[in-house]
Amino acid sequence: MKILVTGGAGFIGSNFINYLLEKYKDARIINYDKLTYAGNPDNLRDMENDPRYKFVKGDICDEKKVGKIVSGGVDRIVNFAAESHVDKSITDPGAFVRTNVYGTQVLLEAARKHKVERFLFISTDEIYGSREKGSFRESDAFSPSSPYSASKAGADLLALAYHRTFGLPVVVTRSSNNFGPYQYPEKLIPRFITNAMRGVALPLYGDGLAVRDWLYVKDNCEALDLVLEKGKEGEAYNVGAGNEHTNKEITGIILEALEKPESLIKYVADRPGHDRRYSISTEKVAALGWKPRHEFRGAMLKTINWYVQNEWWWKKLI
């Protein structure tokens, strides 16, 4: 089984590659990554010498290079490659449209041309927009609020359209906010952990009451693997853990675990278009046999401890 993982040097991608190599002895992984600021070779340092793993530096928008790799006999493609930081999408929307939409189309076309047997597109719950009550189902309309989520919505629809138009065996996952080891310290949890460790202010948007469903990355990897294996072609699957917490609550857990004062919290002007609450129904992926195995607080403490023990990894990134 030869799998092309794009964006595999990033946070979720590197965790997924590690998961695949541990679970499948016959897996052969090609990690195709542009190594932008969030793509970090250190995420995969432990598997560099594994003969089943190969790294190729490249851009998913490079049609010729993507085509050459896929034509070499790829069974499956898992597309993590994306610009993903909402704040950056507000200052540079074009980069997000290019990578997230056009880059996905390049991969889809290569998969179609070379008859790849399975294509998993990694989407996000942010495409649905905000919801005050209840939870979004996969059939609900999209209402993205940022250039980031709009670009992911476009790519999500494009992937499903390739199934309907060309019969490409596409499946899509829409995951909630992931956390865990190797997450670039621009995102809330690793940023607040590393700031608190250094006694630097924790910039909390607005009133801090925006709600997210927090999903431990290793649980997400198991869900992605299951959907890749058993998901129905042309279908999307929400993946969330039901751990809805405000950003202020997350901040409190971090400060308590690190024994740091609340005075480190600095309330800052809210982000433009900041969604108030994300919530997704996961009945569909549960029907495939998935449920999160990690208890939220335990996973949070494990994550905090990882950053405490791995200053060598994050100190050069901040």
C-alpha positions as a printed Julia matrix, in Angstrom:
318×3 Matrix{Float64}:
   0.0    0.0     0.0
   1.66   3.21   -1.24
   0.21   6.4     0.23
   1.0    9.96   -0.81
   0.52  12.27    2.17
   0.64  15.94    1.23
   1.47  18.42    3.97
   2.93  15.58    6.01
   5.5   17.78    7.74
   2.75  19.76    9.41
   0.99  19.1    12.7
  -1.79  16.64   11.85
  -0.01  15.25    8.8
   3.11  14.23   10.71
   1.05  12.64   13.46
  -0.9   10.73   10.8
   2.25   9.46    9.08
   3.59   8.25   12.39
   0.26   6.53   13.07
   0.28   4.76    9.69
   3.85   3.51   10.01
   3.14   2.15   13.47
  -0.08   0.41   12.47
   0.67  -0.9     8.98
   3.89  -2.79    8.44
   3.33  -2.89    4.68
   2.68   0.84    4.39
   4.96   2.9     2.17
   4.62   6.62    2.69
   5.65   9.49    0.44
   5.53  12.76    2.36
   5.17  15.64   -0.09
   5.54  19.0     1.64
   6.55  22.49    0.6
   8.12  23.13    4.02
   6.57  26.52    4.55
   7.04  28.06    7.99
   4.63  25.51    9.56
   6.16  22.48    7.85
   8.85  21.16   10.14
  11.24  18.27    9.32
  11.79  17.83   13.08
   8.21  16.49   13.29
   9.39  13.38   11.44
  12.94  13.08   12.72
  12.26   9.68   14.3
  11.24   8.11   11.0
  13.85   9.54    8.66
  15.69   6.22    8.51
  12.61   4.07    8.07
  12.88   2.46    4.59
   9.09   2.68    4.25
   9.19   6.48    4.44
  10.31   8.98    1.81
  10.24  12.77    1.9
   9.87  14.89   -1.24
   9.93  18.66   -1.05
   7.37  20.25   -3.32
   4.33  22.45   -3.8
   0.91  20.86   -4.45
   0.33  23.62   -7.02
   3.21  22.24   -9.13
   1.28  20.17  -11.68
   4.34  18.61  -13.28
   5.94  17.49  -10.02
   2.67  16.22   -8.55
   1.91  14.33  -11.74
   5.33  12.7   -11.75
   4.94  11.41   -8.19
   1.4   10.13   -8.66
   2.27   8.47  -11.97
   4.9    6.46  -10.11
   2.2    4.22   -8.67
   0.36   5.81   -5.74
  -2.55   3.82   -4.31
  -3.99   6.54   -2.09
  -3.69  10.27   -1.56
  -4.36  12.03    1.74
  -4.35  15.8     1.35
  -3.41  17.74    4.49
  -1.49  20.43    2.58
  -3.08  23.77    3.31
  -2.62  27.27    4.56
  -4.49  27.02    7.86
  -3.97  30.03   10.1
  -7.11  32.17   10.1
  -5.3   35.38   11.08
  -2.92  35.03    8.14
  -5.84  34.47    5.77
  -7.17  37.9     6.72
  -3.92  39.61    5.73
  -3.13  37.44    2.66
  -6.28  35.75    1.28
  -4.72  35.0    -2.1
  -2.19  32.56   -0.69
  -5.03  30.58    0.86
  -7.05  30.41   -2.35
  -3.99  29.32   -4.3
  -2.89  26.51   -2.02
  -6.19  25.35   -0.59
  -8.33  25.48   -3.73
  -6.02  25.35   -6.74
  -3.55  23.0    -5.05
  -6.36  20.6    -4.2
  -7.55  20.68   -7.83
  -4.04  19.79   -9.02
  -4.02  16.77   -6.72
  -7.53  15.71   -7.72
  -6.67  15.91  -11.4
  -3.51  13.85  -10.92
  -5.5   11.27   -8.97
  -8.09  11.11  -11.75
  -5.53  10.83  -14.53
  -3.54   8.09  -12.84
  -6.52   6.21  -11.38
  -5.71   6.52   -7.69
  -7.93   4.11   -5.74
  -8.77   6.47   -2.86
  -8.51  10.21   -2.19
  -9.04  11.61    1.3
  -9.49  15.36    1.55
  -8.96  16.87    4.99
 -11.5   19.63    5.51
 -12.6   21.48    8.67
 -15.68  22.17   10.74
 -15.06  25.88   10.17
 -16.71  25.67    6.73
 -20.14  25.5     8.43
 -19.66  28.79   10.24
 -20.91  29.64   13.71
 -23.9   28.09   15.47
 -25.48  29.28   18.7
 -27.31  26.02   19.51
 -27.3   22.46   18.2
 -24.71  20.85   15.94
 -24.03  20.86   12.22
 -24.6   17.72   10.17
 -22.71  16.87    7.01
 -25.71  17.82    4.85
 -25.97  21.35    6.27
 -25.13  24.37    4.14
 -21.72  26.02    4.42
 -21.39  29.55    5.79
 -17.65  30.26    6.13
 -16.61  33.46    7.87
 -12.93  33.84    6.97
 -10.9   33.56    3.78
  -9.35  30.42    5.31
 -12.65  28.63    5.91
 -14.02  29.85    2.56
 -11.02  28.4     0.74
 -11.44  25.09    2.57
 -15.15  25.08    1.72
 -14.3   25.57   -1.94
 -11.79  22.73   -1.91
 -14.2   20.48   -0.01
 -16.91  21.01   -2.63
 -14.4   20.58   -5.44
 -13.28  17.22   -4.07
 -16.87  15.99   -3.84
 -17.57  17.34   -7.34
 -14.7   15.23   -8.7
 -16.53  12.19   -7.37
 -19.87  13.19   -8.87
 -18.48  14.29  -12.22
 -15.61  11.88  -12.79
 -16.32   9.04  -10.37
 -13.09   9.72   -8.47
 -13.18   7.71   -5.21
 -13.15  10.7    -2.86
 -13.95  10.8     0.86
 -13.87  13.93    3.02
 -13.38  14.5     6.74
 -14.37  17.71    8.53
 -12.51  17.75   11.81
 -12.92  20.07   14.77
 -10.01  21.91   16.42
  -7.1   19.51   16.9
  -4.5   19.73   19.66
  -1.5   17.65   20.61
   2.27  17.36   20.04
   4.04  19.07   17.13
   1.43  21.81   16.65
   3.04  25.0    15.39
   3.0   27.64   18.15
   0.78  30.1    16.32
  -2.38  28.2    17.28
  -4.08  28.87   20.6
  -3.05  25.9    22.74
   0.66  25.65   21.85
   1.0   29.44   21.78
  -0.5   29.85   25.21
   1.54  26.95   26.63
   4.84  28.3    25.32
   3.98  31.9    26.26
   3.05  30.88   29.79
   6.24  28.87   30.16
   8.22  32.01   29.33
   6.06  34.36   31.39
   4.81  36.13   28.25
   1.26  37.52   28.01
  -1.49  35.27   26.63
  -3.48  37.36   24.07
  -7.11  36.27   24.44
  -9.5   37.48   21.76
 -12.56  39.49   22.78
 -14.21  38.21   25.95
 -12.57  34.8    25.6
 -15.92  33.04   25.32
 -15.63  31.7    21.77
 -16.39  27.95   21.92
 -14.53  25.21   20.07
 -14.8   21.42   20.1
 -11.31  20.18   21.0
 -10.14  16.92   19.41
  -6.9   15.18   20.44
  -4.84  14.64   17.3
  -4.26  10.93   17.9
  -8.03  10.36   18.03
  -8.36  12.27   14.79
  -5.7   10.09   13.15
  -7.71   6.99   14.02
 -10.84   8.55   12.51
  -9.01   9.54    9.32
  -7.66   6.03    8.91
 -11.13   4.55    9.39
 -12.75   6.89    6.86
  -9.94   6.18    4.4
 -10.64   2.45    4.75
 -14.4    2.27    5.23
 -15.91   5.63    4.33
 -18.4    5.66    1.48
 -17.13   7.26   -1.72
 -18.51  10.72   -2.32
 -19.38  11.23    1.35
 -18.14  13.61    4.03
 -17.7   12.75    7.71
 -17.6   15.16   10.65
 -14.96  14.27   13.23
 -15.25  15.84   16.66
 -14.88  14.81   20.29
 -17.74  16.72   21.93
 -15.23  18.61   24.08
 -16.77  22.08   23.79
 -14.82  24.62   25.81
 -14.38  28.37   25.65
 -10.97  29.78   24.88
 -10.99  31.22   28.4
 -11.5   27.75   29.88
  -8.63  26.38   27.79
  -6.44  29.22   29.01
  -7.33  28.42   32.63
  -6.38  24.75   32.22
  -2.99  25.73   30.8
  -2.24  28.28   33.53
  -3.3   25.87   36.27
  -1.18  23.02   34.91
   1.88  25.25   34.6
   1.2   26.98   37.94
   1.16  30.39   36.29
  -0.94  33.42   37.36
  -4.11  34.59   35.61
  -2.45  37.99   35.37
  -0.72  36.67   32.24
  -4.04  36.86   30.39
  -4.25  39.92   28.15
  -7.61  40.58   26.49
  -7.14  41.92   22.97
  -9.47  43.19   20.23
 -11.45  40.38   18.68
 -10.49  38.98   15.29
 -12.62  40.18   12.32
 -15.3   37.63   11.49
 -14.51  35.56   14.59
 -17.0   32.67   14.83
 -18.61  32.34   18.26
 -19.18  28.59   18.43
 -18.4   25.48   16.4
 -20.3   22.27   16.97
 -20.67  19.22   14.74
 -22.67  16.0    14.89
 -20.46  12.91   14.65
 -23.14  10.24   14.3
 -22.02   9.41   10.78
 -18.4    8.61   11.61
 -19.53   6.84   14.8
 -21.6    4.51   12.61
 -18.33   3.41   10.99
 -17.1    2.37   14.43
 -15.14   5.4    15.62
 -15.23   7.24   18.91
 -12.52   9.27   20.67
 -10.48   7.21   23.13
  -8.73  10.0    25.0
 -10.38  11.87   27.86
 -10.07  15.61   27.25
  -8.35  16.81   30.42
  -5.89  13.94   30.37
  -5.04  14.66   26.73
  -4.6   18.35   27.55
  -2.2   17.59   30.37
  -0.31  15.16   28.14
  -0.04  17.88   25.49
   1.14  20.51   27.97
   3.73  18.09   29.31
   4.98  17.4    25.78
   5.74  21.09   25.23
   7.39  21.31   28.65
   9.67  18.39   27.78
  10.42  19.45   24.2
  11.65  23.02   24.36
  14.25  22.04   21.75
  11.41  21.65   19.24
   9.46  24.88   19.78
  12.0   27.45   21.02
  13.49  27.93   17.55
  10.01  28.5    16.08
   8.96  31.49   18.17
